[in-house]
Structures are given as structure tokens and as C-alpha cells.
Amino acid sequence: MTKFANSIKKFLKSEDGPTAVEYAVMLALIIVVCLAAVSAVGSNANARFNKVSSYLT
């Protein structure tokens, strides 16, 4: 039981947990920015293809 309590104390004192959370938040923000950029590029490309299509017909 003391080994388990010591491991809990060590986990609470270590700073690996907060660092992992910070990295997860940064990764989530990067993913959101990438999705927004891909969406914007996709709509611009779709508009361009529609414009070219209207010129061809």
C-alpha cells in the first residue's frame, strides 16, 4: 500500500502531467487552425472551378 501511495505522491509532484496537457491544448489549436485553412482553401477552389466551368459551357 505504501508503494502505491508513494507512486501517487510522485505523480502529483512531477510536472509531466501539466506539460502533457499544454501540448494537447497546443495540438488542438493547431488542428483547429489547419481545418479552418483547409476549409477556406476548399471554398476558394470550389468557387474557382465553378467559375471556369461556367466559362466553358
MOQUIUR-V719917 format. One record per run of one state. SS is the DSSP state (H for helix, E for strand, - for the rest). FROM is the first residue (numbers start at 1). LEN is the number of residues. If there is no record, write none. Layout:
ss = (SS,SS)
from = (FROM,FROM)
len = (LEN,LEN)
This chain:
ss = (-,H,-,H,-)
from = (1,2,14,16,57)
len = (1,12,2,41,1)
